[in-house]
Amino acid sequence: MDINVLRSIVTVVSLLIFIGIVIWAWSGRNQSSFEEAAQLPFKDD
């Protein structure tokens, strides 16, 4: 296996992981938990 093939594989896998994280972050079912986490600094104890 050539080093360039290994680099290509790592690049493709990294891109797929990045796309997966973006899809997870923008999915509608996580919106309520993200909104709650965004308000944590503003809540009084």
C-alpha positions in Angstrom: 0.0 0.0 0.0 1.4 3.3 -1.1 1.4 6.3 1.3 -0.7 8.3 -1.2 -3.4 5.6 -1.1 -3.4 5.7 2.7 -3.6 9.5 2.7 -6.6 9.3 0.3 -8.4 6.8 2.5 -7.8 9.0 5.6 -9.1 12.1 3.7 -12.3 10.3 2.6 -12.9 8.9 6.1 -12.4 12.3 7.6 -14.8 13.9 5.2 -17.4 11.3 5.9 -17.1 11.8 9.6 -17.3 15.6 9.2 -20.5 15.2 7.1 -22.0 12.9 9.7 -21.3 15.4 12.5 -22.9 18.2 10.4 -26.0 16.1 9.7 -26.2 15.2 13.4 -25.8 18.8 14.5 -28.5 20.1 12.1 -31.0 17.4 12.7 -34.3 18.5 14.1 -34.5 16.0 17.0 -31.5 17.6 18.7 -32.8 21.1 18.5 -34.5 21.1 21.9 -31.4 19.8 23.8 -29.2 22.3 22.0 -31.5 25.2 22.8 -31.5 24.1 26.5 -27.7 23.9 26.5 -27.5 27.3 24.9 -29.5 28.9 27.7 -27.4 27.4 30.5 -25.1 30.4 31.0 -28.1 32.7 31.4 -29.9 30.6 34.1 -29.6 31.7 37.7 -28.7 29.2 40.3 
